[in-house]
Amino acid sequence: MHVTYIPQHPSERRLNLSLELSRAVHRALKPLNRVILSSLLLKNKLTEKQAVLPLPKRLKNVRGAFRGVAIYPPPSHILIVDDVVTTGATLNSASRALKEIYPSARIICLALAY
């Protein structure tokens, strides 16, 4: 299983809680063997903060914001870690980006808070 996280846009310079959480999840799962921490997503669109937007704008805000990164061999299972889920728009957009690159992969989403 590959553990990945919701990335920040390159111009954003703040603590990435999703990355920190994915590291903790990776450490917890590592004894199970074959668990790899990977940067499988890139954020290619600078977006507004989701927390300040109403629902319809949240969905549009992150649409197409992520791009999957191809690796070989392709992962069969991917766990995406995020810090907070409210509408699910961010994880949905990230999952779609990964499905474009890895259509047969099973994608699982995990968040610290809802």
MDAnalysis code that builds the backbone (N, CA, C; Angstrom):
import MDAnalysis as mda
import numpy as np

u = mda.Universe.empty(342, n_residues=114, atom_resindex=np.repeat(np.arange(114), 3), trajectory=True)
u.add_TopologyAttr("name", ["N", "CA", "C"] * 114)
u.add_TopologyAttr("resid", np.arange(1, 115))
u.add_TopologyAttr("resname", ["MET", "HIS", "VAL", "THR", "TYR", "ILE", "PRO", "GLN", "HIS", "PRO", "SER", "GLU", "ARG", "ARG", "LEU", "ASN", "LEU", "SER", "LEU", "GLU", "LEU", "SER", "ARG", "ALA", "VAL", "HIS", "ARG", "ALA", "LEU", "LYS", "PRO", "LEU", "ASN", "ARG", "VAL", "ILE", "LEU", "SER", "SER", "LEU", "LEU", "LEU", "LYS", "ASN", "LYS", "LEU", "THR", "GLU", "LYS", "GLN", "ALA", "VAL", "LEU", "PRO", "LEU", "PRO", "LYS", "ARG", "LEU", "LYS", "ASN", "VAL", "ARG", "GLY", "ALA", "PHE", "ARG", "GLY", "VAL", "ALA", "ILE", "TYR", "PRO", "PRO", "PRO", "SER", "HIS", "ILE", "LEU", "ILE", "VAL", "ASP", "ASP", "VAL", "VAL", "THR", "THR", "GLY", "ALA", "THR", "LEU", "ASN", "SER", "ALA", "SER", "ARG", "ALA", "LEU", "LYS", "GLU", "ILE", "TYR", "PRO", "SER", "ALA", "ARG", "ILE", "ILE", "CYS", "LEU", "ALA", "LEU", "ALA", "TYR"])
u.atoms.positions = np.array([
    [0.846, -1.177, 0.000],
    [0.000, 0.000, 0.000],
    [0.891, 1.241, 0.000],
    [0.487, 2.206, -0.804],
    [1.173, 3.494, -0.828],
    [0.357, 4.494, -0.024],
    [1.003, 5.170, 0.902],
    [0.373, 6.220, 1.686],
    [0.811, 7.544, 1.075],
    [-0.158, 8.391, 0.751],
    [0.143, 9.710, 0.197],
    [-0.703, 10.746, 0.927],
    [-0.577, 11.989, 0.540],
    [-1.209, 13.084, 1.269],
    [-1.680, 14.161, 0.303],
    [-2.507, 15.062, 0.807],
    [-2.960, 16.197, 0.012],
    [-1.839, 17.237, 0.001],
    [-1.264, 17.514, -1.163],
    [-0.139, 18.441, -1.212],
    [-0.588, 19.901, -1.237],
    [0.359, 20.771, -0.987],
    [0.134, 22.200, -1.122],
    [0.643, 22.643, -2.492],
    [0.152, 23.786, -2.933],
    [0.681, 24.395, -4.145],
    [2.111, 24.849, -3.845],
    [3.025, 24.794, -4.820],
    [4.411, 25.202, -4.562],
    [4.563, 26.617, -3.980],
    [3.623, 27.494, -4.246],
    [3.747, 28.858, -3.724],
    [3.273, 28.988, -2.272],
    [2.636, 27.948, -1.734],
    [2.161, 27.982, -0.349],
    [3.295, 27.563, 0.586],
    [3.486, 28.330, 1.628],
    [4.588, 28.060, 2.549],
    [4.091, 27.942, 3.987],
    [3.201, 27.004, 4.218],
    [2.730, 26.789, 5.582],
    [2.875, 25.314, 5.920],
    [2.724, 25.014, 7.192],
    [2.829, 23.629, 7.636],
    [1.758, 22.789, 6.942],
    [2.168, 21.696, 6.333],
    [1.229, 20.807, 5.666],
    [0.838, 19.697, 6.644],
    [-0.315, 19.883, 7.291],
    [-0.771, 18.906, 8.271],
    [-1.047, 17.546, 7.643],
    [-1.490, 17.537, 6.390],
    [-1.740, 16.260, 5.706],
    [-0.449, 15.456, 5.567],
    [0.637, 16.127, 5.246],
    [1.935, 15.453, 5.139],
    [2.361, 14.906, 6.500],
    [2.231, 15.714, 7.537],
    [2.622, 15.260, 8.876],
    [1.774, 14.069, 9.328],
    [0.476, 14.125, 9.071],
    [-0.397, 13.006, 9.420],
    [-0.053, 11.752, 8.619],
    [0.277, 11.923, 7.341],
    [0.623, 10.752, 6.519],
    [1.896, 10.095, 7.031],
    [2.824, 10.889, 7.535],
    [4.041, 10.309, 8.127],
    [3.694, 9.470, 9.363],
    [2.779, 9.977, 10.187],
    [2.361, 9.233, 11.382],
    [1.627, 7.948, 10.995],
    [0.762, 8.036, 9.991],
    [0.047, 6.841, 9.515],
    [1.036, 5.829, 8.961],
    [2.008, 6.300, 8.205],
    [3.029, 5.412, 7.647],
    [3.791, 4.692, 8.756],
    [4.195, 5.434, 9.785],
    [4.909, 4.807, 10.913],
    [4.031, 3.748, 11.596],
    [2.753, 4.040, 11.739],
    [1.846, 3.094, 12.393],
    [1.630, 1.837, 11.557],
    [1.595, 1.984, 10.240],
    [1.331, 0.845, 9.356],
    [2.595, 0.098, 8.942],
    [3.747, 0.696, 9.128],
    [4.998, 0.114, 8.651],
    [5.237, -1.317, 9.136],
    [4.883, -1.658, 10.389],
    [5.087, -3.062, 10.808],
    [4.314, -4.077, 9.962],
    [3.306, -3.631, 9.223],
    [2.540, -4.543, 8.372],
    [3.279, -4.914, 7.092],
    [4.441, -4.277, 6.864],
    [5.274, -4.519, 5.678],
    [4.638, -3.979, 4.396],
    [5.457, -3.713, 3.438],
    [5.035, -3.238, 2.123],
    [4.169, -1.983, 2.175],
    [4.435, -1.118, 3.128],
    [3.743, 0.161, 3.210],
    [4.767, 1.233, 2.868],
    [4.480, 1.997, 1.824],
    [5.424, 2.980, 1.295],
    [4.809, 4.360, 1.376],
    [5.572, 5.333, 1.881],
    [5.135, 6.725, 1.897],
    [5.570, 7.356, 0.577],
    [4.624, 7.845, -0.210],
    [4.913, 8.367, -1.545],
    [4.232, 9.703, -1.773],
    [4.870, 10.545, -2.554],
    [4.245, 11.794, -3.008],
    [3.618, 11.511, -4.369],
    [2.399, 11.006, -4.365],
    [1.750, 10.615, -5.607],
    [0.884, 11.711, -6.200],
    [0.797, 12.862, -5.514],
    [-0.038, 13.968, -5.990],
    [0.759, 15.258, -6.043],
    [0.429, 16.071, -7.019],
    [0.939, 17.439, -7.102],
    [-0.253, 18.370, -7.172],
    [-0.133, 19.518, -6.534],
    [-1.196, 20.516, -6.629],
    [-0.767, 21.516, -7.693],
    [-1.473, 21.510, -8.820],
    [-1.071, 22.335, -9.957],
    [-1.912, 23.593, -10.110],
    [-2.795, 23.864, -9.148],
    [-3.666, 25.034, -9.220],
    [-3.731, 25.657, -7.829],
    [-3.416, 26.936, -7.746],
    [-3.524, 27.640, -6.476],
    [-4.996, 27.898, -6.204],
    [-5.475, 27.414, -5.056],
    [-6.894, 27.507, -4.726],
    [-7.098, 28.397, -3.507],
    [-8.345, 28.849, -3.350],
    [-8.707, 29.577, -2.144],
    [-8.832, 28.575, -1.004],
    [-8.781, 29.068, 0.234],
    [-8.985, 28.179, 1.387],
    [-10.412, 27.662, 1.369],
    [-10.570, 26.364, 1.444],
    [-11.888, 25.745, 1.390],
    [-12.788, 26.205, 2.544],
    [-12.203, 26.417, 3.713],
    [-12.994, 26.730, 4.914],
    [-13.808, 28.015, 4.785],
    [-13.383, 28.933, 3.924],
    [-14.080, 30.221, 3.813],
    [-15.119, 30.234, 2.692],
    [-15.256, 29.131, 1.968],
    [-16.146, 29.094, 0.807],
    [-17.440, 28.339, 1.099],
    [-18.552, 28.766, 0.477],
    [-19.788, 27.976, 0.576],
    [-19.660, 26.707, -0.266],
    [-20.521, 25.740, -0.003],
    [-20.435, 24.425, -0.640],
    [-20.284, 24.454, -2.161],
    [-21.134, 25.157, -2.919],
    [-20.975, 25.097, -4.382],
    [-19.611, 25.597, -4.857],
    [-19.077, 26.593, -4.170],
    [-17.767, 27.124, -4.564],
    [-16.630, 26.201, -4.145],
    [-16.825, 25.450, -3.072],
    [-15.793, 24.497, -2.646],
    [-15.574, 23.431, -3.712],
    [-16.666, 22.941, -4.267],
    [-16.572, 21.906, -5.298],
    [-15.833, 22.419, -6.522],
    [-16.141, 23.631, -6.930],
    [-15.503, 24.220, -8.105],
    [-14.046, 24.604, -7.819],
    [-13.780, 25.042, -6.598],
    [-12.461, 25.529, -6.209],
    [-11.360, 24.495, -6.421],
    [-11.624, 23.235, -6.079],
    [-10.575, 22.210, -6.166],
    [-10.702, 21.305, -7.393],
    [-11.684, 21.567, -8.221],
    [-11.837, 20.757, -9.435],
    [-10.602, 20.931, -10.318],
    [-9.927, 19.847, -10.617],
    [-8.732, 19.895, -11.464],
    [-7.505, 20.474, -10.783],
    [-7.530, 20.593, -9.462],
    [-6.410, 21.205, -8.744],
    [-5.226, 20.259, -8.554],
    [-5.450, 18.956, -8.731],
    [-4.397, 17.980, -8.470],
    [-4.046, 17.189, -9.718],
    [-2.817, 16.709, -9.732],
    [-2.329, 15.862, -10.817],
    [-1.615, 14.682, -10.179],
    [-1.887, 13.501, -10.687],
    [-1.227, 12.306, -10.182],
    [0.184, 12.184, -10.724],
    [1.043, 11.544, -9.955],
    [2.436, 11.314, -10.344],
    [2.592, 9.823, -10.620],
    [3.048, 9.493, -11.804],
    [3.196, 8.094, -12.193],
    [4.476, 7.502, -11.618],
    [4.361, 6.307, -11.044],
    [5.523, 5.560, -10.577],
    [5.414, 4.134, -11.108],
    [6.540, 3.446, -11.097],
    [6.548, 2.063, -11.544],
    [7.211, 1.212, -10.475],
    [6.660, 0.089, -10.131],
    [5.395, -0.456, -10.589],
    [4.220, 0.333, -10.012],
    [3.104, 0.353, -10.721],
    [1.958, 1.113, -10.231],
    [1.390, 0.501, -8.950],
    [0.993, 1.338, -8.014],
    [0.437, 0.812, -6.765],
    [-0.949, 0.216, -6.981],
    [-1.248, -0.839, -6.233],
    [-2.582, -1.443, -6.326],
    [-3.523, -0.851, -5.278],
    [-2.955, -0.310, -4.194],
    [-3.741, 0.318, -3.128],
    [-3.080, 1.645, -2.759],
    [-3.886, 2.692, -2.652],
    [-3.379, 4.010, -2.289],
    [-4.245, 4.557, -1.156],
    [-3.599, 5.002, -0.100],
    [-4.279, 5.636, 1.023],
    [-3.951, 7.128, 0.973],
    [-4.971, 7.969, 0.769],
    [-4.785, 9.420, 0.756],
    [-5.131, 9.947, 2.147],
    [-4.199, 10.685, 2.750],
    [-4.403, 11.234, 4.087],
    [-4.633, 12.737, 3.976],
    [-5.669, 13.215, 4.663],
    [-5.963, 14.645, 4.730],
    [-6.233, 14.998, 6.183],
    [-6.126, 16.275, 6.511],
    [-6.335, 16.676, 7.899],
    [-7.817, 16.799, 8.247],
    [-8.604, 17.470, 7.414],
    [-10.015, 17.725, 7.714],
    [-10.862, 17.474, 6.464],
    [-12.027, 16.868, 6.656],
    [-12.986, 16.703, 5.570],
    [-14.271, 17.414, 5.978],
    [-14.749, 18.289, 5.116],
    [-16.062, 18.899, 5.359],
    [-17.015, 18.477, 4.262],
    [-16.713, 18.831, 3.025],
    [-17.577, 18.442, 1.911],
    [-17.041, 17.220, 1.170],
    [-15.767, 16.924, 1.326],
    [-15.143, 15.835, 0.591],
    [-14.623, 16.252, -0.774],
    [-14.749, 17.522, -1.113],
    [-14.357, 17.994, -2.444],
    [-12.862, 17.807, -2.711],
    [-12.025, 18.083, -1.720],
    [-10.580, 17.959, -1.908],
    [-10.190, 16.504, -2.135],
    [-10.670, 15.611, -1.283],
    [-10.334, 14.202, -1.448],
    [-10.925, 13.632, -2.739],
    [-12.085, 14.100, -3.132],
    [-12.684, 13.663, -4.387],
    [-11.810, 14.087, -5.573],
    [-11.376, 15.330, -5.571],
    [-10.534, 15.823, -6.658],
    [-9.197, 15.080, -6.699],
    [-8.605, 14.838, -5.538],
    [-7.338, 14.115, -5.476],
    [-7.516, 12.666, -5.937],
    [-8.604, 12.041, -5.528],
    [-8.879, 10.657, -5.943],
    [-9.046, 10.552, -7.452],
    [-9.743, 11.513, -8.031],
    [-9.929, 11.510, -9.492],
    [-8.595, 11.633, -10.222],
    [-7.717, 12.484, -9.690],
    [-6.397, 12.650, -10.316],
    [-5.604, 11.348, -10.261],
    [-5.688, 10.639, -9.154],
    [-4.977, 9.365, -9.039],
    [-5.607, 8.288, -9.910],
    [-6.923, 8.297, -10.034],
    [-7.605, 7.300, -10.881],
    [-7.239, 7.471, -12.358],
    [-6.938, 8.702, -12.766],
    [-6.508, 8.925, -14.152],
    [-5.180, 8.220, -14.427],
    [-4.289, 8.238, -13.453],
    [-2.967, 7.629, -13.607],
    [-3.013, 6.124, -13.296],
    [-3.774, 5.763, -12.265],
    [-3.851, 4.373, -11.793],
    [-5.305, 3.901, -11.806],
    [-5.867, 3.612, -12.963],
    [-7.288, 3.268, -13.040],
    [-7.670, 2.007, -12.265],
    [-6.747, 1.089, -12.076],
    [-7.109, -0.151, -11.386],
    [-6.794, -0.108, -9.883],
    [-6.222, 0.971, -9.410],
    [-5.855, 1.057, -7.992],
    [-7.090, 1.241, -7.116],
    [-7.031, 0.666, -5.950],
    [-8.069, 0.882, -4.944],
    [-7.620, 2.080, -4.108],
    [-8.449, 3.102, -4.064],
    [-8.091, 4.325, -3.361],
    [-8.939, 4.451, -2.098],
    [-8.250, 4.665, -0.994],
    [-8.886, 4.796, 0.310],
    [-8.532, 6.178, 0.847],
    [-9.507, 6.853, 1.432],
    [-9.284, 8.193, 1.990],
    [-9.384, 8.138, 3.510],
    [-8.483, 8.869, 4.163],
    [-8.464, 8.912, 5.615],
    [-8.272, 10.365, 6.045],
    [-9.077, 10.814, 6.995],
    [-8.957, 12.176, 7.514],
    [-8.981, 12.137, 9.028],
    [-8.297, 13.093, 9.633],
    [-8.251, 13.187, 11.081],
    [-9.566, 13.689, 11.657],
    [-10.177, 14.654, 10.980],
    [-11.406, 15.258, 11.507],
    [-12.433, 15.401, 10.408],
    [-13.686, 15.421, 10.833],
    [-14.813, 15.598, 9.901],
    [-15.630, 16.769, 10.374],
])
